[in-house]
Amino acid sequence: MLAFLPLVGLAIGFVVIYLLPFNVAAGYADYLAVATLAGLDAIFGGIRAGIEGKFHDDIFISGFVVNTLLAAGLAYLGDQIGVNLFLAAVVALGGRIFLNLSLIRRYWLTQAALSKRKES
């Protein structure tokens, strides 16, 4: 049952964004973007872990918080030393998100094909 925790969090996030619109200062946009990507990476990783039967809520929550703070912290550190570290985080997190999404998609398509075979 806890395997649906990432989906619930994603749904709540979308509802909050639509009901409570807010503006972010331009100086914080990079930090928010990288933190959002880290959060999405954790959510899709949690969904994947749930599908694989390896989901643990404590690992998901701690990974979500730590990865989000680490990504924003790296973006801040990069700004301080004059290097665009947030771009490295975007590439790494983007790759992980697409990998998790492809594995989730493959699982669902395999399940759909198996259910069609059973019906035939």
N, C-alpha and C positions, 0 to 999 in steps of 0.2 A: 504494500500500500504506500509506503514511503517513497517508492520509486517514482511516483507521480509528483513529488515535491518540486522538482525543477520546472515541470509544466505549469504548476500552480503559480510559482514565482514569476514565470514569464508572462502568464495571463494577468496577474496582478500588476506587474510593471507596465504592461500596455494600457490597462484601464487607468492607472494613475496618471500616465503621460497624457492621455486624452482628456481626463477630467480636470487635471490641475496643470495647465500649461505654464511654463516658466521660461525665463530667459537666462542664459549663462553668459557671463562676461567673456569677451573674446580672449582674454589672457588665460582663461581656464578651459577653453574649448578642447585643446589637445589632451589635457589631463582627463577630461570627461570622456572623450572619444576612446582613449586607450583603456580607461577603467570600464567603460561599457563593453568593449570587445573582450576584456578579461572576464567580465560577468557572463557574457554570452558563451564564451568558451567553457566556463564552468557549468552553465545550464545544459549545453548540448553534450558535454562530457557526462553529466549526471544522467541524462536521458539514455545515452549509450550504455552507461553502467547498469541502469535499470533493465534495459533490454537484455544485457548479457547476464543478469542476475547477480551482479557484483556491487550494487548500490548500497552505500552506507551513508546515512544522513549526516553523521558527524564529519566524515571526510568531505562530503559535498559542501557543507556550510563553511568549514574551515578553509577549504580550497577556494571557495567563492570569495571570502573576505580577504584572505592572504594574497591571492592572485590579483584581485582588484587593487588593493593597496600597493602591492609591489609594482604593478604596471604603471600606476599613477606616480609612484615614487621614482621609477626609472625615467619617466618623462620629465619630471621635475629636475632630477639630477642632470639629465641631458641638457635642459635649458640652462642650468647653472654653469656647466662646463663648455657650453657652446656647441654641443653635438646633438643631432636630431635622433636621440635614442628612441623616441616614440615611434619612429618609422620601423625600427627593428622589431619593436613589440607588435606593431600592426602586422608586419609580415609573418611573424611567428604565430601570433594568435589567429590571424586569418587562415593560415594553413591548417591549424588544429581544428578550427571551426568547420572548414570545408571537409576535412578528413572525417570528423565525427558525423557531419550531415550525410556524407556519402555512405558511411557504415550504417547509419539509421535507415536511410533510404533503401539500401541493399537488403537489410533485414526485413523491412515491410514488404518489399517487392517479392522476396523469397516466400514470406508467409502467405501473401496473396496467391502466388503460383501454386503453393502446396494446397491451399484450400480449394483452388479450382480443380486440381487433380483429384482431390477427395470427392468432389461433387460429380465428376465425370464417371 
